Amino acid sequence: MTTGGGVNWVDAVVVKVLVVLLLPLLGAYLSITACVGFVHASLNVLWWSLRTKCGNRAKGKHQEGTSPALDYFWVTAWLVTYLVVTPVSLAVFFLSLGLPFLLITPQAGSMIHLVHKGLVTAFCAYCVWAYLLDDSVSKGGLTKARLRRSAPLSHIARYFGMTMTVADDDGGGAKQTSDNCIFCYHPHGILFWGVIGGFANQSWGVRWNSKTLAELDVSLGTISFNNFIPFFREVNKNLGAFNVSWRGCNRALEEGRNIFIVPGGARESIHAYPGTMNVCIKQRKGFIRLALKQGKPLVPVLSFGESDMYNMLKIEQGTALYKVQRVYQSIFGFTIPIFWGRTIWGLPTVIPKKKPVHVVLGSPIQVERFSGDLHSPEGKSAVDALHMKYLKELEAMFHKHKEKWAHPKGVFNIR
């Protein structure tokens, strides 16, 4: 049934209902299955510890004398931090908005009320500091990120058997230029594990196989929503993350830092089907304008295996679920694919499958600074020319490495 304008009002109602229901349902599924995975991993670590203590060393131990059980544990711990702490923190944030009501209620003498008021007051003080006084995430992030050398990140990298390769690495590779660079990562994947294990991590042993990688330090650009979540923003901040805005990127580059961005953004997550590499940058030119404005080299980065960690429900364009995904992306800056990873105790979970991830850093694409108006005819021509050059370099890079790293029947698409 349609209205006079030809719009199917039934579909419109279905989309609105799904928008309201899908997010909390999917959020509950992700949080619960993350906890299930964490319990399962904790039991594995306990069993491994008991066997080790009894002198029965676990088989198949990783380098540096660690166990796969520990790698698995820290993957689940990271997910719990993000998927459980996030909704709890947001709930406390919105509850704290009731502080004025708490101050005037007649039950002010009760112990429960006093404790509640104290906790909410402390949380409000944290929010004032985090959102009004601390602007580091909007200005390019912290220059000294304390968590970058933490052991859990190395365990995450080992869980995926991650490798990093620098194209034409002669001790220079991605640092053949003395200038700071814009590292562009493809594809986004669903939960961008390659970013967490490879670029957020500076203590990972594989990095030290290459002088280029050992010296590589980048500030990680992420959507502002990730830096809005109470407490989790502190984790992000101490991993070197900043709001990937025009202002934040320009400031970081002007301070001489390398920046790391994902040009395809959240849209790529809904195309992260196993065995594929779908890069959604055909219409994305903001990173090109940034490079031209600053005159900084672009370094393409491909992550082979990023899309193989989860199974995903294929949602066709035009369907109600597809429209819901677009609504979420317009509101939050990210979308919600319907996906699942490892099955634990018969339950499909958010825990990623143990698939190898191979990250390849391409050679820098040198960029001459454009001092004029990037939206003028001359500016648009320069943007289009560099954009086309980047797309060709990216595709050539995939074909150069596909036989070694790509899925046997894998496909590469630029959308």
Backbone torsions as a table, in degrees:
resi	resn	phi	psi	omega
1	MET	NA	135.0	-178.5
2	THR	-125.8	159.6	174.6
3	THR	-84.1	179.7	-179.8
4	GLY	-61.2	-27.5	-179.7
5	GLY	-82.0	-0.8	177.8
6	GLY	87.5	9.7	-179.2
7	VAL	-92.9	129.0	179.2
8	ASN	-74.7	105.4	-174.9
9	TRP	-72.2	-25.3	176.7
10	VAL	-64.2	-45.8	177.5
11	ASP	-60.3	-40.0	-179.9
12	ALA	-61.9	-41.0	178.9
13	VAL	-66.5	-43.5	179.3
14	VAL	-59.6	-43.2	179.7
15	VAL	-62.0	-43.4	-179.5
16	LYS	-64.7	-39.8	178.6
17	VAL	-64.6	-43.2	179.9
18	LEU	-65.9	-36.7	178.0
19	VAL	-59.8	-40.1	-178.9
20	VAL	-73.2	-40.9	-171.6
21	LEU	-90.7	-34.0	-170.3
22	LEU	-65.4	-42.4	-176.6
23	LEU	-61.8	-51.8	178.6
24	PRO	-64.9	-36.2	179.4
25	LEU	-66.2	-45.6	179.6
26	LEU	-68.2	-37.1	177.1
27	GLY	-61.5	-41.8	178.3
28	ALA	-64.7	-42.2	178.8
29	TYR	-61.0	-46.1	-178.7
30	LEU	-64.1	-43.8	-178.9
31	SER	-65.5	-45.2	-178.1
32	ILE	-65.4	-46.0	-177.7
33	THR	-71.1	-28.9	173.9
34	ALA	-64.1	-41.2	177.8
35	CYS	-66.7	-38.9	176.9
36	VAL	-60.7	-45.5	178.1
37	GLY	-62.6	-38.2	179.8
38	PHE	-65.0	-42.4	177.7
39	VAL	-63.5	-44.3	179.4
40	HIS	-61.2	-43.8	179.8
41	ALA	-67.0	-38.0	178.9
42	SER	-63.2	-40.4	177.6
43	LEU	-65.3	-37.8	177.2
44	ASN	-62.9	-43.0	179.0
45	VAL	-64.5	-41.4	178.7
46	LEU	-61.2	-44.9	179.4
47	TRP	-64.1	-42.7	177.9
48	TRP	-62.3	-42.2	-180.0
49	SER	-62.8	-41.6	179.7
50	LEU	-65.1	-42.4	179.0
51	ARG	-64.4	-40.9	179.8
52	THR	-65.2	-43.3	-179.1
53	LYS	-63.1	-33.7	-179.9
54	CYS	-82.5	-1.0	177.9
55	GLY	93.5	0.1	178.2
56	ASN	-96.2	91.0	-177.4
57	ARG	-63.6	137.7	179.1
58	ALA	-66.1	143.9	-179.9
59	LYS	-78.2	156.8	175.2
60	GLY	65.8	40.6	-178.1
61	LYS	-70.6	147.2	179.4
62	HIS	-78.8	174.6	175.6
63	GLN	-63.4	161.8	-179.2
64	GLU	65.1	19.2	173.7
65	GLY	69.8	24.0	179.7
66	THR	-99.4	165.5	-179.3
67	SER	-106.6	146.7	172.5
68	PRO	-56.4	-27.1	179.0
69	ALA	-62.6	-37.7	178.7
70	LEU	-70.5	-38.6	177.0
71	ASP	-59.9	-47.1	179.2
72	TYR	-61.5	-41.9	-179.1
73	PHE	-59.8	-45.3	-175.7
74	TRP	-73.4	-27.0	172.2
75	VAL	-63.3	-45.9	179.8
76	THR	-69.0	-35.5	178.9
77	ALA	-64.1	-38.4	177.7
78	TRP	-63.4	-43.2	179.8
79	LEU	-64.2	-41.0	178.2
80	VAL	-63.0	-41.2	178.8
81	THR	-57.3	-43.3	-176.1
82	TYR	-82.0	-45.1	-170.4
83	LEU	-88.9	-18.7	178.6
84	VAL	-104.9	-46.7	179.5
85	VAL	-64.4	-34.8	-178.6
86	THR	-59.3	-57.4	-179.7
87	PRO	-63.4	-34.7	178.4
88	VAL	-64.7	-44.3	-180.0
89	SER	-63.5	-42.5	178.9
90	LEU	-65.5	-37.6	178.1
91	ALA	-63.3	-44.9	178.1
92	VAL	-63.5	-37.8	179.2
93	PHE	-59.2	-47.1	-178.4
94	PHE	-72.8	-31.8	175.3
95	LEU	-66.0	-31.8	-179.0
96	SER	-67.0	-17.1	177.4
97	LEU	-66.5	-14.1	178.5
98	GLY	-88.6	12.7	-179.4
99	LEU	-56.5	-46.2	179.3
100	PRO	-57.0	-37.2	178.8
101	PHE	-65.5	-39.2	179.9
102	LEU	-63.4	-32.9	-175.9
103	LEU	-73.3	-19.7	-175.2
104	ILE	-113.9	0.1	-179.0
105	THR	-72.9	149.6	-176.5
106	PRO	-70.7	-14.8	-178.4
107	GLN	-85.6	26.0	-173.1
108	ALA	-61.9	-17.1	-177.4
109	GLY	-87.5	-12.9	-176.4
110	SER	-72.9	147.6	-178.1
111	MET	-63.7	-42.8	179.9
112	ILE	-59.8	-41.7	-179.6
113	HIS	-64.5	-41.5	-179.3
114	LEU	-65.7	-42.3	178.4
115	VAL	-64.1	-45.5	179.0
116	HIS	-59.2	-45.9	-179.1
117	LYS	-63.4	-39.1	179.4
118	GLY	-64.9	-43.7	179.7
119	LEU	-64.8	-43.9	-179.4
120	VAL	-66.4	-39.0	178.2
121	THR	-62.8	-43.4	178.3
122	ALA	-63.0	-40.7	179.7
123	PHE	-66.3	-39.4	177.8
124	CYS	-63.0	-39.4	177.9
125	ALA	-63.1	-40.8	177.0
126	TYR	-61.0	-43.8	-178.6
127	CYS	-63.7	-38.9	177.6
128	VAL	-60.8	-45.2	179.1
129	TRP	-66.4	-45.6	-173.3
130	ALA	-68.9	-41.0	-170.8
131	TYR	-102.3	-16.8	-179.1
132	LEU	-112.3	-33.8	-174.4
133	LEU	-102.6	-34.3	-177.5
134	ASP	-95.9	105.3	-178.6
135	ASP	-110.9	22.0	-176.6
136	SER	-62.6	-36.2	-177.0
137	VAL	-71.6	-20.4	179.4
138	SER	-93.3	-6.9	-176.8
139	LYS	-117.5	23.7	175.6
140	GLY	108.0	2.0	175.3
141	GLY	82.7	175.8	-179.9
142	LEU	-77.6	140.8	176.7
143	THR	-78.7	-25.3	176.6
144	LYS	-117.3	95.3	-177.7
145	ALA	-91.2	110.4	-168.9
146	ARG	-69.8	-25.9	-174.7
147	LEU	-89.7	-1.6	-174.2
148	ARG	-66.0	-24.4	-178.6
149	ARG	-107.2	20.5	-178.8
150	SER	-78.3	146.9	-176.9
151	ALA	-61.5	-37.2	-178.4
152	PRO	-55.5	-34.2	-179.7
153	LEU	-66.8	-35.6	176.9
154	SER	-67.9	-36.6	176.8
155	HIS	-64.0	-39.6	178.4
156	ILE	-62.4	-43.4	178.6
157	ALA	-61.8	-41.0	-179.9
158	ARG	-69.7	-31.9	178.8
159	TYR	-56.3	-39.5	-178.4
160	PHE	-92.8	3.4	-176.9
161	GLY	56.4	41.9	-170.0
162	MET	-70.1	141.7	172.5
163	THR	-127.7	154.8	174.6
164	MET	-130.1	133.1	-178.3
165	THR	-127.1	137.9	177.3
166	VAL	-108.2	124.5	-179.6
167	ALA	-62.0	133.1	177.3
168	ASP	53.3	44.1	-177.3
169	ASP	-75.4	106.0	177.0
170	ASP	-115.5	26.9	-171.4
171	GLY	97.4	-10.2	177.7
172	GLY	-113.8	-66.8	178.2
173	GLY	54.7	-123.8	-177.3
174	ALA	-67.9	-6.9	177.7
175	LYS	-114.6	32.3	177.2
176	GLN	-63.4	-23.8	177.3
177	THR	-98.6	146.1	177.2
178	SER	-81.5	-8.3	-179.0
179	ASP	-80.3	156.3	172.7
180	ASN	-75.1	154.5	-168.6
181	CYS	-124.1	165.8	172.2
182	ILE	-108.3	108.2	179.6
183	PHE	-88.8	123.8	-175.4
184	CYS	-113.4	114.9	-171.6
185	TYR	-97.3	134.8	179.4
186	HIS	-140.6	142.1	-13.2
187	PRO	-88.1	172.8	-180.0
188	HIS	-64.3	-38.5	-173.2
189	GLY	70.3	-167.5	-178.8
190	ILE	-90.0	-49.6	-179.9
191	LEU	-123.7	20.2	174.9
192	PHE	37.7	56.0	179.7
193	TRP	-65.5	-30.0	178.7
194	GLY	-63.2	-32.5	177.5
195	VAL	-69.6	-45.5	-177.3
196	ILE	-64.6	-47.5	-176.7
197	GLY	-79.2	-26.6	-174.8
198	GLY	-100.6	-47.3	-171.9
199	PHE	-103.6	-29.4	174.8
200	ALA	-73.3	-17.9	-171.7
201	ASN	-101.7	123.3	177.5
202	GLN	-110.2	0.7	-177.8
203	SER	-106.5	1.4	-174.9
204	TRP	-67.5	130.4	-175.1
205	GLY	-58.5	-35.7	-177.3
206	VAL	-61.5	-30.7	-179.6
207	ARG	-58.9	-32.7	-173.4
208	TRP	-78.3	-2.6	175.0
209	ASN	-74.5	-13.0	-178.6
210	SER	-134.8	129.6	177.7
211	LYS	-61.5	-35.9	178.6
212	THR	-58.5	-49.8	-177.5
213	LEU	-71.0	-35.5	-179.1
214	ALA	-63.3	-32.5	-177.7
215	GLU	-94.5	-4.5	-174.8
216	LEU	-76.8	124.5	177.3
217	ASP	-132.9	128.4	-177.8
218	VAL	-131.8	150.2	170.3
219	SER	-94.0	129.5	-170.7
220	LEU	-92.7	118.2	177.2
221	GLY	-83.1	133.8	178.7
222	THR	-142.8	162.5	-179.4
223	ILE	-65.2	151.3	-175.1
224	SER	-62.7	-26.9	-180.0
225	PHE	-58.9	-40.0	-179.6
226	ASN	-64.0	-29.0	179.5
227	ASN	-95.0	6.3	175.8
228	PHE	-95.2	-28.6	-174.3
229	ILE	-63.2	122.3	-179.9
230	PRO	-55.9	139.7	178.4
231	PHE	71.2	-47.8	179.0
232	PHE	-65.6	-27.1	176.4
233	ARG	-62.2	-29.2	178.7
234	GLU	-70.2	-35.8	175.1
235	VAL	-64.4	-49.3	179.4
236	ASN	-58.1	-46.6	-177.0
237	LYS	-60.1	-39.6	-178.7
238	ASN	-83.9	3.0	167.6
239	LEU	-99.5	2.6	179.2
240	GLY	87.4	19.7	-177.8
241	ALA	-83.8	151.4	175.7
242	PHE	-146.5	163.0	178.8
243	ASN	-67.6	122.7	-175.7
244	VAL	-81.3	68.0	178.4
245	SER	-106.2	168.3	177.9
246	TRP	-59.4	-43.3	180.0
247	ARG	-64.7	-46.8	-178.0
248	GLY	-63.9	-42.8	-179.6
249	CYS	-65.2	-44.5	-179.8
250	ASN	-63.0	-42.3	-179.1
251	ARG	-63.7	-45.1	-179.3
252	ALA	-61.9	-42.2	179.7
253	LEU	-66.9	-39.5	179.7
254	GLU	-67.1	-24.5	176.9
255	GLU	-85.3	3.4	175.7
256	GLY	86.6	16.0	-178.1
257	ARG	-96.3	150.9	167.3
258	ASN	-76.3	141.2	174.9
259	ILE	-119.0	151.9	-176.8
260	PHE	-122.9	121.0	-178.6
261	ILE	-132.1	162.6	176.1
262	VAL	-119.0	90.4	-173.1
263	PRO	-57.6	-33.9	-179.4
264	GLY	-70.3	-24.1	175.8
265	GLY	62.4	-160.8	-174.2
266	ALA	-64.7	-23.0	-178.5
267	ARG	-59.5	-32.2	-178.8
268	GLU	-66.8	-23.2	-177.6
269	SER	-66.0	-28.1	179.6
270	ILE	-83.6	-0.2	175.8
271	HIS	-118.2	16.2	-175.2
272	ALA	-85.9	59.4	179.6
273	TYR	-80.3	140.6	179.9
274	PRO	-54.1	138.3	178.2
275	GLY	83.5	5.1	-179.2
276	THR	-123.2	161.1	169.4
277	MET	-134.1	94.1	-178.9
278	ASN	-101.2	116.1	-176.6
279	VAL	-110.5	116.9	-173.5
280	CYS	-100.7	73.2	-178.8
281	ILE	-131.1	12.0	-177.9
282	LYS	-62.1	-34.1	-179.7
283	GLN	-106.7	6.9	-177.3
284	ARG	-101.6	117.8	-176.0
285	LYS	-129.8	6.1	179.4
286	GLY	-60.9	-41.1	179.9
287	PHE	-68.8	-26.8	176.0
288	ILE	-70.0	-44.5	177.8
289	ARG	-61.8	-39.1	179.0
290	LEU	-61.2	-45.5	-179.9
291	ALA	-63.1	-40.8	179.9
292	LEU	-68.9	-39.6	179.8
293	LYS	-64.1	-41.1	-176.9
294	GLN	-92.4	-17.6	-176.2
295	GLY	67.9	36.7	-176.7
296	LYS	-106.4	145.0	179.5
297	PRO	-66.2	147.2	173.6
298	LEU	-100.6	130.7	178.2
299	VAL	-116.2	107.6	177.5
300	PRO	-71.4	139.3	179.7
301	VAL	-129.5	124.2	177.9
302	LEU	-111.7	135.0	178.8
303	SER	-112.8	100.7	178.0
304	PHE	-78.3	124.5	-179.1
305	GLY	102.7	-8.5	-179.3
306	GLU	-60.1	-31.3	-177.5
307	SER	-92.6	2.4	-174.5
308	ASP	-97.8	0.0	-172.8
309	MET	-81.8	-19.8	-176.0
310	TYR	-134.5	148.5	165.4
311	ASN	-83.7	150.6	-176.9
312	MET	-142.6	138.8	176.5
313	LEU	-72.5	126.7	-179.8
314	LYS	-80.7	120.7	-177.7
315	ILE	-112.0	117.3	-176.4
316	GLU	-76.5	148.3	176.4
317	GLN	-62.2	142.4	179.1
318	GLY	93.3	-15.0	179.3
319	THR	-79.1	164.9	-178.7
320	ALA	-61.2	-42.1	-179.5
321	LEU	-64.3	-36.0	178.3
322	TYR	-64.3	-42.4	178.9
323	LYS	-64.7	-37.2	177.7
324	VAL	-62.9	-42.7	178.9
325	GLN	-60.3	-40.2	179.6
326	ARG	-67.2	-35.7	177.4
327	VAL	-63.3	-47.2	179.4
328	TYR	-60.5	-40.5	-178.9
329	GLN	-64.8	-38.8	-180.0
330	SER	-69.0	-29.4	-177.9
331	ILE	-85.5	-49.4	-170.7
332	PHE	-101.4	-15.3	-175.9
333	GLY	89.2	-1.9	175.1
334	PHE	-141.8	162.7	-179.7
335	THR	-118.6	176.1	-173.8
336	ILE	-124.4	97.1	173.8
337	PRO	-74.4	153.9	175.7
338	ILE	-92.6	107.0	-171.5
339	PHE	-141.0	165.5	175.4
340	TRP	-156.1	152.1	-177.8
341	GLY	-115.8	-118.1	-178.0
342	ARG	-68.6	145.6	173.7
343	THR	-96.3	123.0	-178.0
344	ILE	-122.4	123.1	-178.9
345	TRP	53.1	38.0	178.1
346	GLY	81.4	2.9	-177.0
347	LEU	-111.0	121.8	173.3
348	PRO	-64.4	132.0	-173.4
349	THR	-126.0	176.4	177.5
350	VAL	-84.8	-3.5	180.0
351	ILE	-68.6	126.3	-176.7
352	PRO	-68.2	148.1	173.7
353	LYS	-69.7	151.5	-175.8
354	LYS	-82.9	80.6	-179.1
355	LYS	-110.9	144.1	-179.6
356	PRO	-68.7	143.1	178.0
357	VAL	-123.0	126.5	-179.3
358	HIS	-122.9	115.0	-177.0
359	VAL	-101.2	128.0	-179.4
360	VAL	-118.7	125.0	176.2
361	LEU	-98.0	123.1	-179.5
362	GLY	-80.8	176.3	177.0
363	SER	-75.3	147.0	-179.3
364	PRO	-62.7	138.1	172.9
365	ILE	-95.7	109.7	-176.0
366	GLN	-67.9	139.2	-176.4
367	VAL	-127.9	127.5	176.0
368	GLU	-87.0	133.1	-176.1
369	ARG	-63.8	135.1	177.5
370	PHE	-105.8	113.8	-173.7
371	SER	-89.4	-9.2	-178.2
372	GLY	-87.6	-163.7	179.4
373	ASP	-81.6	118.5	-177.6
374	LEU	-70.1	-12.1	178.8
375	HIS	-100.4	1.4	174.4
376	SER	-77.3	167.1	177.8
377	PRO	-55.2	-41.1	178.7
378	GLU	-66.9	-40.3	179.4
379	GLY	-64.9	-43.7	179.3
380	LYS	-62.9	-37.1	178.6
381	SER	-65.1	-41.2	178.6
382	ALA	-65.6	-40.3	178.7
383	VAL	-63.1	-47.4	-178.7
384	ASP	-62.9	-39.7	-178.8
385	ALA	-65.9	-45.0	179.8
386	LEU	-68.8	-36.4	178.7
387	HIS	-62.3	-45.3	179.0
388	MET	-63.7	-40.2	178.4
389	LYS	-63.0	-40.9	-179.3
390	TYR	-64.9	-43.6	180.0
391	LEU	-61.2	-41.2	179.1
392	LYS	-65.7	-41.7	178.7
393	GLU	-63.5	-39.9	-178.4
394	LEU	-65.7	-44.2	180.0
395	GLU	-66.4	-40.8	178.3
396	ALA	-63.6	-36.2	179.1
397	MET	-64.9	-41.0	178.2
398	PHE	-62.3	-48.4	-176.6
399	HIS	-66.6	-28.2	178.8
400	LYS	-68.1	-33.9	-173.8
401	HIS	-110.0	-1.0	-172.1
402	LYS	-65.3	-36.1	-177.8
403	GLU	-64.5	-30.5	-177.8
404	LYS	-87.3	-38.7	-170.0
405	TRP	-117.0	-25.9	-172.4
406	ALA	-75.0	160.9	174.4
407	HIS	-61.4	139.9	-176.8
408	PRO	-50.5	-38.3	179.4
409	LYS	-111.7	24.9	-176.2
410	GLY	-70.5	154.1	179.0
411	VAL	-127.0	150.6	178.4
412	PHE	-118.6	123.1	-179.4
413	ASN	-130.3	137.1	171.4
414	ILE	-107.2	114.9	-176.4
415	ARG	-100.0	NA	NA
